[in-house]
C-alpha cells in the first residue's frame, strides 16, 4: 500500500528536469537565495566568534588557544561542508535557491553559536569571566558556566543537523538530475512522510 502510494505520489509530484537541465519546484524567495551563499561567510564568522569573540569584551583567556585548535575548526569544517552541499543542491534548481529547512537550520545554528560565544566562561588573570559577565556584571559568571555547555552542545547538534539535511538534499537533487530513480527512503523524505500520512 505504501509502495503504491509512493509510486503514485512520485509520478504526480516529483519534478522532472526543465529543458535547461535544471529542476523546477523550489521557491525563488530572496531569503532562500541569500541563504544559499550566506553559509560560506557565516561559517567563518561563527568559528571566529566562538573562538575569540569573548576577547572583544575583555574575556579572552586560556581557552582561546584551546578553542583555536578544537571547537573553532570543527564548527568551521562542519558548516563549510554544509554550505558547499547547500550550494551544489541549489545550483541544480531553476530557482537557484536552497530549501526552507536548510535556511532555518542555518539561522538556528548561527543564533546558537552567537549565544554560545557570548556565554563561554574563560580565565583572565586568575578570574573566571565571560562576555556576558563583562557586559552585565560579575554576578552572571555562574549563569555563563551553567548554560555555556548547554548552548555549546545545541550549537553542534544544529550544525551537524544542517550538514545531514544539506547532504541528503544534495544527493536527492543529484539523483533527480542524473535520472536515477529515487529510493523509497528518499521519496518518503521528500514527501514528508510521517506515520502513514503525507
Phi, psi and omega in degrees: 000313179297317180298320179296317178297319180297316180299317180294315179295319182296319183288333184265333187242346179289128180286139173265152179302143176286169178305332180282356181090000180262151181277138173272183168096010178238140181295144181254036180297151182300317182295321180293324177291317179297319181299330179300323182263331186294338180301326182292302180294326182289336174298315180290315180301315180297317180295317179294318181298314180297322185283310187233004184304322181293340178297331178294344180250012180077021183245017179275120182228220186294334182288344180300313180295318178300314180291333181294335181246006182224278188295315181300307179298323179297314178300315181299313182296313182298314184286328175292320176298317178297318179296321179294315178296322178297316179297315180300316179297312182296328182291347180268354181255145179300329180288341183053041183225154176280181180267162179299318179301319179295315181300317180293317179297320178299311181298318179300317179296317181296318179296314179298320179296321178298313181296318178303311180297329181283334184264343186304119175280145180220169180253121178232118181054043177075008183240137178278124181221168174211168176300321180299313182290330178290328182274318189247000176122147184297336182290354180262006178298319179299321177296318178299314181295323182289322184257347181302311180296320180299313180289332174296314178297314180298323179299314183282331172298314180294321180297313180291327176297319177299315180297315183296315180293319178297319178297315180296317180291323177297316180296318181298312181291326177297318178293322180295316181293323182281352178087005178284131179298143178289147175285167179299319179297319180295321177295317179299317179297315183291334180265005182054048181296134181211103177052045175088357180243141180264000000 
